[in-house]
């Protein structure tokens, strides 16, 4: 079964945003068993939108369109689809009601321009948007079923999973299964070397790697003569990947490192606190992306030295003698946070995220992190590469990985 | 001048990698003054590559192709272009020499398959690759000049800048100018209504809107008979947009709200601290994405009530009486942070980010935020919509916007 993707928006053709929607949809369609023969991206221009739909309808059975469903005058997808089909736009009352309720829940009045988002080509199936104002819709275009979804990634993904997948899954032959293993701690080339040969050992298995800084995802895809066989094959090969990579594999599928750490803390009944200098709150933010009150107590963002000493009790002598970026201070921050926050485990980070502030002795990228736990304090040190945001991110991951290590070691 | 982009590779159509090349090239072409009418992505299939070139040659003057120039059998771009042109492949001796030298420099022997990378369609202009094995080439396709570059971003970018830009820059008339205004505080529909009519008032101006939750960017694009005129026109229209939106416009271009707040704090010599409950460190993270030590002191992540009372000094009576999510506690958190961190201004957030924890009286999305400053304490309250991550993000923005308001008010 052939599928195509149509991304609509001048912000895409002008290069103002990276088209992550296209790769996300392409990956999902591939998993479902579709072959994607083209991804087309056009600007908010009705003639070009119409020409693209016409062309894609001629080469595919499923078209997934995104973007151009907003309330403003430059959002022209719905209008273009109606013109392509030669049908009028018809207002969809349930949608206008849903949009009005959304605004009321926000304590606002719906503006007249939002009414436009409830207009659809006559005969279209409306796809409700549970988390935004722009509903999507589906129409038949030539031999293809065409789905149009909002461009906002979060809304698009949810609507694709809940409303599009059930309609198209039966069209594709599912003879494949994929296991996604999440890793942190080794560069992509080393991950690749460690798992070399697995494809030969398990015929029908293909390994893929995706670097999503600072993680490497290993995709184990299996193809067999039935879905259950493909699943068994993928699971067996994934077990071999896990064996070769050990603790570097921290989770599977949509797991995040913070979630995995949270589960370990909860299982062990540990309460966690953080003390962050150069990461400025990033570890706390990662931990609280999901509900975390069962194990996360809070933290101290000790960006200035006055907070390291005033709130965490790091001695001024130590700050002067070793410098704020030192293993001694990292340990003292973690121990101070353990006391100040009254927690079982505290993790600290201090480093030079740059772009300035480095010296030949302590270069940009130098980071110390520590975990203070009931059995003692562990300190780690690394010089990370990259610009400020990358150094902060990998440091935050390293700190969480050390908490994971402590949890695993202490059983 | 119309340009198109053709990205070739099954790793793209299968969604294994995000197509950052396309947005990078699109942005560069836009800066040069080209209008990009389509970005096409096809898999490594000669028939589809040929069909795409044929089509793009009919609608653009410049085609930038990337990918499919590697040494393996699935790299078919050169072969496809030769077939499209109806010419044979010819080996290019200087290229084979360059590839051999590259391998020697790495202490390796060139493999026979690399010879393929020195084959080009007869008549093509070869574009040497200074940092990789795959050279590119340029051909004339219909009315278009088509450039084919490697897919490796680093190689593609260097070759585009050094070898493609000098050839195409003279083709594009730079008759446009764009001003990007960043806004926070109004929904897209209201922003659209407030600026309605500006396009009529300033002929040659087009407004575009981009929702990047929770911000709305307003793009003011002007086209005139010369670049300076376009710039003047865009600036005049942008001034009108600013007048209509007032303080909702917080910055321009690549400004982030945290950077703008940082600049205001630095100008006024204020030192800032944060006290975050439901946002868990996000405000601190936003403030420290850029070097911030001139004005950001640190913060307290008061996720559990024990930290609100223990570190920030919020009284347990108040926590019991009003609840942790209340205006009283938000104020006490900000005032406590002002004392504990010894700062001029402290901003606090407490709320129910969900997905659980809401009641009919205090629903998920209810957030209080406060700023304590030398002249007093300001508290705000809202019920935000959306899932956990959205509530956290908009609450963090609202808190930073209140710091901005206090800075602007206090001059």
Interface residues (C-beta under 8 A of the other chain):
Chain A: X10 X11 X12 X13 X14 X15 X16 X17 X18 X19 X20 X22 X23 X24 X25 X26 X27 X28 X29 X30 X36 X37 X38 X39 X40 X41 X42 X43 X45 X48 X52 X55 X70 X71 X72 X73 X74 X102 X105 X106 X107 X108 X110 X111 X112 X113 X114 X131 X133 X152 X154 X208 X210 X274 X276 X278 X279 X280 X281 X282 X283 X284 X285 X287 X288 X289 X290 X291 X292 X293 X296 X297 X298 X299 X300 X301 X302 X303 X304 X306 X307 X310 X311 X340 X341 X342 X353 X354 X355 X356 X357 X388 X389 X392
Chain B: X12 X13 X14 X15 X16 X17 X18 X19 X20 X22 X23 X24 X25 X26 X27 X28 X29 X30 X36 X37 X38 X39 X40 X41 X42 X43 X45 X48 X52 X55 X187 X188 X189 X190 X192 X193 X206 X207 X208 X209 X210 X211 X213 X274 X276 X278 X279 X280 X281 X282 X283 X284 X285 X287 X288 X289 X290 X291 X292 X293 X296 X297 X298 X299 X300 X301 X302 X303 X304 X306 X307 X310 X311 X340 X341 X342 X353 X354 X355 X356 X357 X382 X383 X384 X385 X386 X387 X388 X389 X390 X392
